[in-house]
Each structure stands twice: as structure tokens, then as C-alpha cells.
Amino acid sequence: MSVAGFLVSLLTFIAIYSLFGLGLNLKFGVTGLIDFGHVAYFMVGAYVTVWLTMPRDPAVSYNGISGVGLPELFGGLFPGGSIVGWLLGVVGGMIAAAIVSLLVAVPTLRLREDYLAITALGVAVILNRVFNNEVWLFNGAF
């Protein structure tokens, strides 16, 4: 890996975890609510983004799981379309994470303090087990 590739990877990880930290600061620092389910929404967004941007060619697929291939799809339509495909993949991951957080938030809206934390932790553990153990769904932990 070249120095430029390393720096791009490093800055990407810094940006991703900075956004994650800002979300935690907003949730715990501003509102004062302890929410251990924050990482579950992060996980859902990451999995959906990878699935939307992964190539859909069966020869490139990983153990039979292939993605939607949005960068390839939009890259063939117009110049600069692969960037639009990547951005749509990221937006799709954000929308999926927002939908899952909304589905968790509506039933637990009136819970406060420790009960909200316990409920969010339970949902995070359930989602973690589903994503790691179901091979048909994004190939499990692989």
C-alpha cells in the first residue's frame, strides 16, 4: 500500500469514527440519555452501504453473496456516475439506519434513564447476533 493510499484510509477511518463520536456526544452529552444501541444503528448503516456498493457480478461475489453495484450501474450511465453511485450507497445506509432507529424509538419513546439503555442494549445484541449468525444475510461474520 502506498503512502497516499494509507493516508486516504486513515482519513476515512478518522472521519467515520468522528461522526460516530459526534452522534454519541449528541445523544449522551446533550440529551443526557444513555443509549447502548448506538452501535447497532452504525452497524446497520455500514452493512447496507457495503451491500449497495458491492459489485453484483457473480464472479466477484464473496461466497455467493453479491451486492447491488450502484457505482457500476451509475458509472456506465454518465461521467462521474460512479461517485454518484457511492453517494447513493451511503445515503441508502443512512436511511436504513434511520428506519431501524425509528422502529426502536417508537415503542421505547416513553422510557427514561436505565430502561432506555437496557432496551437499546437488547436491540443491539439481537441485531449483532442476527448479522453475525445468518449466512444468507450478508454472509454472516465473513
N, C-alpha and C positions, 0 to 999 in steps of 0.2 A: 504494500500500500504506500502510495506516495505521501509526501508531507501535506500536499493540498487536500488529498482525499481524507487524510486523518483529521485535518482541521475542519473540513466540512462535516465529518461525522461527529466530531467533538462539539462543534457549534450547534448541530442538530439536537444532540442529546441535552445540551445546556438549555436550548430553547424549549424543548418538550418538558423537561423537569421544572423549568422556571414557571411555565404556565400551570403545571400541576401544583407547584408551591403557592402560586397566586390564588388558585382555587381553594386550597386548604386555608390560606390566610383569610379569604373572604368568608368561608364557611365557619371557621373556628374563631378567628380573630375579631371579625366584625360582628357576627351574629351571636357568637358565644355558644353555639351548638356543637357538641361533639358528634362527629359523624364518621364512623369507621367504614362506611360504604363508598367513600370517595374513590377508592382504588378500583372498585367494581365498575364504575362508570368509565374510568380511564381504560380498563381492560376491554370493555365492550367497544369503545371507540377505536382502540388500537386494532382489535381483531377485524372489525368491519372495514376499517380503512385498508388494511392489508388485503382483505378479500376483494375489495372493489378495485384495487390497483394491481393485483397479481395477474400475470398473463393467463389467458384462458386456453392456450394451446395445450392439448393433452401431452405432447412430447416434453413440455417444460414443466408440467404439473408435478406436484410433490405427493407421491403415493396415491395418485389418482384424484387428488383434490386440486381443482383449478379455480381460478378467480374469474372475475368479470372482465378484467383487462381494459379499464377505462382509458388509460394513457395510449394504448394501442388503437383503440376504437377512435378516439378523437384525434390522434396523431395522423391518421390516414385521411382525415376529412379536410384539414386546413393547416397551414404552417403555424407552429406554436400550439397545436391542439393537444400534444402530449402533456403540456403544462396544465392546460385546462382539465384534462382527464385526471391528473394528480390532485388538482384543487377540488374537483368534484368528489374524488375519493375521500379526501379529508373532510369535506362538508358532509358527506354521507356518514362518516364515522361520528362526526359531532351530532348529527341528527339522531343516529341510533342511540348514542349515549344519553341524549336529552330525552328520548322516548322512554328508555329504561329508567332514568331517574324520575321522570314524571309518573311512571307506573308504580314506582316505590313510594314517591312522595304523597300521592293522593290518599292511600289508606293510612299513612302514618303522619298525616298533617297535624293532628292534634297532640301527638306525643311530644313530650319535653324531656330534657336532660338525659338521664341514663336510659330511658326506654327507647328513645330515638336512636341512641348509639347501639343498643343491643339489637334492635330491629335491622338497622343498616348493616351491622356486622353479620347478622344471619343471612341477609340477602347477598352480601359479598361472598360469604363462604359457599352458599348454594351456587352462585354463578361461577365461582372458581372451580368447584367440583364438576360442574357440567362442562365447562370449557376444557378442563384437563382430561376428563374421562370419556367423553363422547367422541369416538373416532370419526363418525360421519359428519360431525360438526367441526369444520376447520382442522381436521386430523388430530384432534386431541392435543397433547402436550408437544407433539412433533411439529 
